[in-house]
Amino acid sequence: MTKLRSFLAFALLLVACSPVQEDRPFDDDDQPPGSTPWNHDETVTCTTADECGEGEVCADGVCQMARCGEAFESQPPLGQNRYFGTDGELAVISDNTWVDAFEGSNGDYLNSWDLQSVGGLVVDVAGGNLTGLRPHSVAVAVEFSDVVKIKGDTVSELDVGLWPKAMAAGDVDGDGIDELVALADDGTISLCQVDLGTCSGASIPNVTGKDVVVADVDGDGFEEPMFLIDNQGSSQLIVWNTDAAETEQEESFGWSFNFPVVAIGAGKVTGAATAEVVMLEDGGWWGWSDDKLYVFQPASEEFILDQSVNGHTLDVA
């Protein structure tokens, strides 16, 4: 395995905090707390910080405790796009033009979506919180088309600007809504905000695109798109830090592997703080030889598991 860097063609602020004040049973006027404001007059209104006590600032015309950083709005699990947990389902391509849905907990069949009328075979499917609405959405790519079908409560379309070879969904900007990432056969990439109907592009030149996943592999709170490519016969995994301007990380880097990887998946397979990438190796011999699954941990740059599987395995998620 070889480490690679700089493949894609495309502020840190420290705030000093005031020292913690020791507990004081009485105010300066020797009265119990609450009788008068501590360290200043009976009024706590102000126009400048000079009118406030030690460790306080004048904010909105009132003396307040100094805070360690700018004010922010929290995103609790009960917010619009944050949940305590989600009960996800499985979407599977069947008979070339159908997408079948199954319960994730027990595998029970739910329903099917027939895309025969769109005129092509289904290439890939990705699901997630693409619109910020419930139920979550499923995106379906059809061969020879740059229009992706999006199904939530209703069915809509999104022009991603390329013919997808593979798609994945994940929250790359930390706003609670998943973005859709599409990879074309020639290494062209489209990163789309489905809720806004907009896409931006990038590319990995002179390669063949094979698969894409999205997961937080470095623990920074942003999920990273990762691309499986073939570069002159070498299987390579490329990580795109779309948050590089904010986190000051490398924009892209990757690894080259000495075995043929045909598909990838990603998730917290081991329960660690960072996600792992699951790789499917083609055993060859027209399926007579076993294929193999590898679990690769980008954070440590190590393989932590391998397991033989049926030689006719096509994909991993």
C-alpha positions as CSV (number, residue, x, y, z in Angstrom):
1,M,0.0,0.0,0.0
2,T,1.4,3.4,-1.0
3,K,0.3,6.8,0.3
4,L,-0.8,9.3,-2.4
5,R,-1.3,13.1,-2.2
6,S,-2.9,15.9,-4.2
7,F,-5.2,14.2,-6.7
8,L,-8.2,16.4,-7.1
9,A,-8.3,19.3,-9.5
10,F,-10.6,21.8,-8.2
11,A,-9.8,29.4,9.8
12,L,-8.8,28.5,12.8
13,L,-9.8,31.0,15.5
14,L,-8.5,30.8,19.1
15,V,-10.3,32.8,21.7
16,A,-8.9,33.4,25.1
17,C,-11.1,32.7,28.1
18,S,-11.2,34.6,31.3
19,P,-10.0,32.7,34.4
20,V,-12.6,31.1,36.5
21,Q,-13.5,33.3,39.5
22,E,-13.3,31.7,42.9
23,D,-16.6,31.2,44.7
24,R,-17.5,34.2,46.9
25,P,-20.2,33.9,49.5
26,F,-20.8,37.7,49.7
27,D,-20.7,40.6,47.2
28,D,-18.4,43.5,47.6
29,D,-21.0,45.2,49.9
30,D,-20.9,42.2,52.2
31,Q,-24.4,41.2,51.3
32,P,-25.4,37.7,50.1
33,P,-25.4,37.1,46.4
34,G,-28.5,38.5,44.7
35,S,-28.8,41.6,46.8
36,T,-26.9,43.8,44.3
37,P,-25.0,42.9,41.2
38,W,-21.4,41.7,41.9
39,N,-18.6,44.2,41.2
40,H,-20.7,47.1,39.8
41,D,-23.6,49.4,40.5
42,E,-27.2,48.3,41.1
43,T,-27.8,48.6,37.3
44,V,-26.3,46.0,35.0
45,T,-27.0,48.0,31.8
46,C,-23.9,49.3,29.9
47,T,-22.6,51.0,26.8
48,T,-19.0,49.8,27.1
49,A,-17.2,46.9,28.8
50,D,-15.5,49.5,31.2
51,E,-18.8,49.7,33.0
52,C,-18.8,46.0,33.7
53,G,-17.0,43.9,36.3
54,E,-13.9,41.8,35.9
55,G,-14.4,38.9,33.5
56,E,-17.6,40.5,32.0
57,V,-18.3,42.1,28.6
58,C,-21.0,44.5,27.5
59,A,-23.3,42.7,25.1
60,D,-26.7,43.9,23.9
61,G,-26.5,46.7,26.4
62,V,-26.1,44.3,29.4
63,C,-23.1,43.3,31.4
64,Q,-22.6,39.5,30.7
65,M,-20.1,36.8,31.4
66,A,-17.4,36.6,28.8
67,R,-17.8,33.6,26.5
68,C,-15.2,31.4,24.9
69,G,-16.0,32.1,21.3
70,E,-18.7,33.5,19.1
71,A,-22.4,32.8,19.9
72,F,-23.8,29.8,18.0
73,E,-27.1,28.0,17.6
74,S,-26.9,24.4,18.8
75,Q,-28.2,21.5,16.7
76,P,-29.8,19.2,19.1
77,P,-31.2,15.8,18.1
78,L,-34.7,17.3,18.3
79,G,-33.9,20.0,15.7
80,Q,-35.2,19.9,12.1
81,N,-32.4,17.7,10.8
82,R,-30.9,16.1,13.9
83,Y,-32.3,12.9,15.4
84,F,-31.5,10.7,18.4
85,G,-31.5,7.8,15.9
86,T,-32.8,6.8,12.6
87,D,-34.5,3.5,11.5
88,G,-32.9,3.1,8.1
89,E,-34.1,0.9,5.3
90,L,-32.3,-0.9,2.5
91,A,-32.6,-0.1,-1.2
92,V,-31.5,-2.8,-3.7
93,I,-31.4,-2.8,-7.5
94,S,-33.2,-5.8,-9.0
95,D,-34.0,-6.9,-12.5
96,N,-32.0,-3.9,-13.9
97,T,-34.9,-1.4,-13.7
98,W,-36.4,-1.9,-10.3
99,V,-35.4,-0.6,-6.9
100,D,-36.7,-2.7,-4.0
101,A,-36.9,-1.5,-0.4
102,F,-36.5,-3.7,2.7
103,E,-36.6,-3.1,6.4
104,G,-33.1,-2.7,7.8
105,S,-34.0,-4.4,11.1
106,N,-35.4,-7.7,9.8
107,G,-35.2,-7.7,6.0
108,D,-38.9,-7.6,5.5
109,Y,-40.0,-6.5,2.0
110,L,-41.5,-3.0,1.9
111,N,-42.2,-1.9,-1.7
112,S,-40.7,-1.4,-5.2
113,W,-40.1,1.4,-7.6
114,D,-40.3,0.6,-11.3
115,L,-38.0,2.8,-13.4
116,Q,-38.5,0.9,-16.7
117,S,-40.3,4.0,-18.1
118,V,-37.1,6.1,-17.9
119,G,-35.6,4.1,-20.8
120,G,-32.4,2.7,-19.3
121,L,-31.0,0.4,-16.7
122,V,-30.5,1.5,-13.1
123,V,-26.8,2.1,-12.5
124,D,-26.7,2.9,-8.8
125,V,-28.8,4.1,-5.9
126,A,-28.0,6.2,-2.9
127,G,-30.2,7.3,0.0
128,G,-30.2,9.7,2.9
129,N,-31.5,13.0,4.3
130,L,-31.1,14.7,0.9
131,T,-33.9,17.3,1.3
132,G,-34.2,17.9,5.0
133,L,-37.7,16.3,4.9
134,R,-39.1,13.1,6.1
135,P,-39.3,10.5,4.8
136,H,-35.7,10.5,3.7
137,S,-35.0,10.3,-0.1
138,V,-33.6,7.8,-2.5
139,A,-31.6,8.9,-5.5
140,V,-31.4,6.7,-8.6
141,A,-29.0,7.0,-11.5
142,V,-29.9,5.6,-14.9
143,E,-27.4,4.7,-17.6
144,F,-26.6,7.2,-20.3
145,S,-28.4,10.0,-18.4
146,D,-27.2,13.0,-16.3
147,V,-30.7,13.3,-14.7
148,V,-31.0,11.6,-11.3
149,K,-34.4,10.6,-10.0
150,I,-35.0,11.7,-6.4
151,K,-37.9,9.9,-4.5
152,G,-39.1,11.1,-1.2
153,D,-42.7,12.0,-0.6
154,T,-42.8,12.9,-4.3
155,V,-40.5,12.2,-7.3
156,S,-38.3,14.9,-8.6
157,E,-35.3,15.2,-10.9
158,L,-31.8,16.7,-10.6
159,D,-29.3,17.3,-13.4
160,V,-25.9,16.3,-12.0
161,G,-24.0,17.3,-15.1
162,L,-22.5,13.8,-15.8
163,W,-23.4,10.2,-16.3
164,P,-23.0,8.6,-12.9
165,K,-21.0,5.4,-12.6
166,A,-21.6,5.4,-8.8
167,M,-23.3,7.6,-6.2
168,A,-23.3,8.1,-2.5
169,A,-24.8,10.5,0.1
170,G,-23.5,12.1,3.2
171,D,-23.3,15.3,5.2
172,V,-20.0,16.9,3.9
173,D,-20.7,20.4,5.3
174,G,-22.1,19.5,8.7
175,D,-25.5,21.3,8.2
176,G,-27.5,18.2,9.0
177,I,-28.6,17.6,5.4
178,D,-26.9,15.1,3.2
179,E,-25.2,16.0,-0.1
180,L,-25.3,13.7,-3.1
181,V,-21.9,12.8,-4.7
182,A,-21.8,11.3,-8.2
183,L,-18.7,9.8,-9.9
184,A,-18.4,9.3,-13.7
185,D,-16.4,6.7,-15.5
186,D,-13.8,9.3,-16.6
187,G,-13.2,10.5,-13.0
188,T,-15.5,13.5,-13.2
189,I,-17.2,14.3,-9.9
190,S,-20.4,16.2,-9.1
191,L,-21.2,17.3,-5.5
192,C,-24.9,18.3,-5.2
193,Q,-27.1,20.0,-2.6
194,V,-30.3,18.3,-3.6
195,D,-32.4,20.5,-1.4
196,L,-31.2,23.6,-3.3
197,G,-31.0,21.9,-6.7
198,T,-27.4,22.9,-7.2
199,C,-24.2,21.0,-8.1
200,S,-20.5,21.8,-8.2
201,G,-17.8,19.8,-10.0
202,A,-14.3,18.4,-9.6
203,S,-12.3,15.8,-11.4
204,I,-9.5,13.2,-11.0
205,P,-7.8,13.3,-14.4
206,N,-6.6,10.4,-16.4
207,V,-8.3,7.7,-14.3
208,T,-11.3,5.4,-14.5
209,G,-13.9,6.0,-11.8
210,K,-15.3,2.9,-10.1
211,D,-17.1,3.7,-6.9
212,V,-17.8,6.4,-4.3
213,V,-18.7,6.5,-0.6
214,V,-19.1,9.3,2.0
215,A,-18.1,8.9,5.7
216,D,-16.2,10.8,8.4
217,V,-12.9,9.0,8.4
218,D,-10.9,11.6,10.3
219,G,-13.3,12.5,13.2
220,D,-13.6,16.2,12.3
221,G,-17.4,16.1,12.2
222,F,-17.5,16.5,8.4
223,E,-18.1,13.5,6.2
224,E,-15.6,13.0,3.4
225,P,-16.3,11.8,-0.1
226,M,-13.9,8.9,-1.1
227,F,-13.4,7.6,-4.6
228,L,-12.3,4.2,-5.8
229,I,-10.4,4.7,-9.1
230,D,-8.3,2.7,-11.4
231,N,-5.1,4.4,-12.4
232,Q,-3.3,2.5,-15.1
233,G,-4.3,-0.9,-13.5
234,S,-3.7,0.2,-9.9
235,S,-6.7,0.4,-7.5
236,Q,-6.6,3.6,-5.6
237,L,-8.7,5.2,-2.8
238,I,-8.8,9.0,-2.9
239,V,-10.2,11.1,0.0
240,W,-11.6,14.6,-0.7
241,N,-11.6,17.0,2.2
242,T,-14.4,19.3,0.9
243,D,-14.0,21.1,4.3
244,A,-10.3,21.9,3.8
245,A,-10.8,25.6,3.8
246,E,-12.3,25.4,7.3
247,T,-10.2,22.6,8.8
248,E,-6.9,23.5,7.1
249,Q,-6.5,19.9,6.1
250,E,-5.0,18.6,2.8
251,E,-7.7,19.0,0.1
252,S,-7.1,15.5,-1.2
253,F,-4.9,12.4,-0.6
254,G,-5.1,8.7,-1.0
255,W,-3.6,5.2,-1.1
256,S,-2.7,2.8,-3.9
257,F,-3.3,-1.0,-3.3
258,N,-1.6,-4.0,-4.7
259,F,-4.8,-6.0,-5.2
260,P,-7.8,-5.4,-7.5
261,V,-10.6,-3.5,-5.6
262,V,-13.9,-3.6,-7.4
263,A,-16.2,-1.9,-4.9
264,I,-16.2,0.0,-1.6
265,G,-18.5,0.8,1.3
266,A,-18.0,2.9,4.4
267,G,-19.2,3.2,8.0
268,K,-18.3,2.7,11.6
269,V,-17.8,-1.0,11.3
270,T,-15.8,-1.4,14.5
271,G,-17.7,1.2,16.5
272,A,-14.6,3.5,16.6
273,A,-14.8,7.3,16.5
274,T,-13.8,7.3,12.9
275,A,-15.3,5.4,10.0
276,E,-13.7,2.5,8.1
277,V,-13.7,1.7,4.4
278,V,-14.8,-1.8,3.4
279,M,-13.1,-3.0,0.2
280,L,-14.2,-5.9,-2.1
281,E,-11.4,-7.7,-3.9
282,D,-12.2,-9.6,-7.0
283,G,-10.9,-13.2,-6.7
284,G,-11.1,-13.6,-10.5
285,W,-11.6,-16.9,-12.4
286,W,-15.1,-15.9,-13.4
287,G,-16.3,-16.3,-9.8
288,W,-14.9,-19.8,-9.2
289,S,-12.4,-18.3,-6.8
290,D,-13.5,-16.6,-3.6
291,D,-13.6,-12.9,-3.4
292,K,-12.3,-11.1,-0.3
293,L,-13.5,-8.3,2.0
294,Y,-11.0,-6.0,3.7
295,V,-11.7,-3.4,6.4
296,F,-9.3,-0.4,6.0
297,Q,-9.0,2.3,8.6
298,P,-7.9,5.6,7.0
299,A,-7.3,7.2,10.3
300,S,-4.5,4.7,11.2
301,E,-3.8,3.7,7.6
302,E,-4.1,0.0,8.5
303,F,-6.1,-3.0,7.4
304,I,-7.9,-4.3,10.5
305,L,-9.8,-7.2,9.1
306,D,-10.1,-9.5,6.0
307,Q,-12.7,-12.2,5.2
308,S,-13.3,-14.4,2.2
309,V,-16.7,-14.2,0.6
310,N,-18.6,-15.8,-2.3
311,G,-16.8,-15.4,-5.6
312,H,-19.9,-13.9,-7.3
313,T,-20.1,-10.9,-4.9
314,L,-20.8,-7.7,-6.9
315,D,-21.0,-4.8,-4.4
316,V,-20.6,-3.8,-0.7
317,A,-22.3,-1.1,1.3
